[in-house]
Amino acid sequence: MRPAGFPSLFDRTWLYCVVFVPDTDSPKGASSAEDADRWLTSERFDLLLLDIELPRMKGVEFLSWALSRDPEMAVIMLTGLDIPEVAIECMDQGARTYLVKPIEVDFLRLALRDALGLRRVLVERNDLASRA
């Protein structure tokens, strides 16, 4: 069973990034860092699902770049690489969690809920701080 809002393109092997549009069930897919860059420079997103292995760029590099543009964005790393050092590096760079494929749908749903919940807290905190 696919979580609500996940299009069939999520199943394709070429998909490296999925960004979630605020207040919609319409994720946008990117097959490269360049494609994701175009989305992230034109819109603000709640969540980024990001693979470690991107064409011509490492996911950790893209993670740092994406969070420098929007530090409140929730980022979940998805990968087939079960390497603790890489997971730690991603978490140190700001990823909310690091999931190793294949991923159980229920576990992914919990990771999405938690990452988006933390994002909401960060947005509210920053909104309050800017009003003070």
N, C-alpha and C positions, 0 to 999 in steps of 0.2 A: 504494500500500500504506500502510495506517495503522499507526503505531507501536502496539505492544502496550499495551492499557489505554485507548486512545482510543475513546470511544463515538461512535455516529453523530451525536450532538448536537454534536460538535466541528465538523461541517461546516455547521451552520446559521449563517446570517448574523446572527442575533440574539444569538449567544453573544459575550459581552465578556470573561468571565473563566472560567478553568478552574482549579480548585484540586485538587491531588492529595493524597489521604488517605494518610498513612504506612502502609507495610506492606500495601497493597492495590492492586488494579488498578482501583479505582473512583473515577475523577475526578468532581468535582461541578461543574456548570455554573451560571453566573449571567448573567442578561441585563441586569443593571444594577449599579451600585456598591452600591446598597442591598441587593440580593440577596447580593452577595459579602461585604458587611459582616456580614450575618447568619451566613454560614458561618464567616468569620474570627473572629467573636467567640465562637462556640460550640465550635470545634475548632482544633487546631494542624495545619498543613499543611506538607508538604515543599517544594512548588513552586506557584507562581502564574504562569499564562500570562495576560497582561494586555494588552488592547487600549489604544491611545492615546485613541481616541474612545469615551467612555462617555456614556450619557444623563445629562444634568444635571451632569456632572463630567468633568474631564480625567483621563486615565489616570495622568499624572505626579503629580497630587494624591493619587490613590488609592494609588499606589506608595509615596509618603512615609508615608501613614497606615498601610498594611499593614506596612511595615518597622518603623514605630515600635512596633507590637504584637509583631512577631516578627522581630528583626533577622537571624536565621539563615535565614529562609525564602528560598529561591531564587526570583527573579522574572525571567521572560523577557517582554520587551515584544514584542507582535506588532502590526503596523500596515501599513496601505497607504500611510503617509506616509514617503516617502524624503527626510527633512529632517535633515541632519547636526546642526543645532543642537538639535533635539528629541532625537535619539539621544544626544548628549553630555549633555544635561540628565538624561535617564533614567539613564544610567550614573553620573553624579554623584550621583543620588539613591539609588543602590544596586542598580539592575537588573543582572543578570549579563550580559545581552546584549539586543540590539535587532534584531529580525528584520523584514524588509519582505516583505509578502505579494505574490505567492504564494510559499510556502515549499516547497522540496524536502523530502520526507520524511526522506531521509538526513541532510540538514543539520540539520533539527529534532531528529532523534535524537541527533546529536552535541552540539547545544546543550543538550538535556535532560541528557545524560550529564555534561557539564562543569559545568553549574549545580548538579546534585545532588551531584557529587563535591566541589565547593567547599563546599556546605552541610554535607556529612559532616565535612569538615576543621574547619569553624567549630564544629560541635556538639561534636566530640571535644576541640578546644582549650578551649572554654568549660567542658566537663565537667572536664577536667584542672585548669583554673584554679580552679574552684569547690571542688575537693578539696584544693588546696594551702593 
